Every structure is written in structure tokens, then in C-alpha cells.
Amino acid sequence: MSVCTVAKLNEKAISLNLPKISIKKIWVLLLSLFIFFLILSIFQIYTINDKSFITAEYERKIAKISSEKEILEIAFLENNSLEGKELLIRGLNFEEVEEIHYIKTGQEYVVRKNISR
């Protein structure tokens, strides 16, 4: 490149009429952005912390309900075992059946209403 073209490029760059921004305005903008992102991060940390406490509380409730479920399952199995039923039957004074006799009928009905006119 020749010296003449470099000089013309320098003249064009200088004549672009860019707005002049003071250093004070840039610092104010950067400081306000910093404060904004600081406040935003504080709110995000608060939200994450809150969600973690809620999750921990739900996990405690789930553990408590699971232990209650196991206790209820054991109690249900103990109440519905055959040994428990035998003790209940003995307490009600039932008699043991030795033989079963069936009533034989000649027709397919045991009781029949006769309609006579």
C-alpha cells in the first residue's frame, strides 16, 4: 500500500462521526450491570436453597410413610395368618365337623311353589 492510500484510510476512519462516550458513562453502565447480576444471582441462590429444603422435607416424609407402610404390612400379615384365624375360631366356640350329609331331592328344586287354579 502506498502512503497516499493509508492517509486516505486514516481520514475516513476519523471522519466516521462516532458518538463520543465518556469513561464515566461506561463505568456507570458496568457498575449497574454488576449490581443487577449480583441481585439476580442472590435470588437464584435463594430459590435453589428453598427448593433443596423442600426436597429434603419431602424425602423425610417419604421415609416416614415408608416405615409406617412396612409396619402396617407386618400387622396385616399377622392378622390374616391361619394361626390367627384358628385362635379366633377357637374363641368363638365352633365345633369341628366330622361328616357332611347332603339332602338328595328328586327334582332340581328344593322348594317349589305350586300354582293351582
Helices and strands as residue ranges (DSSP letters): H 3-14, H 23-79, H 82-91
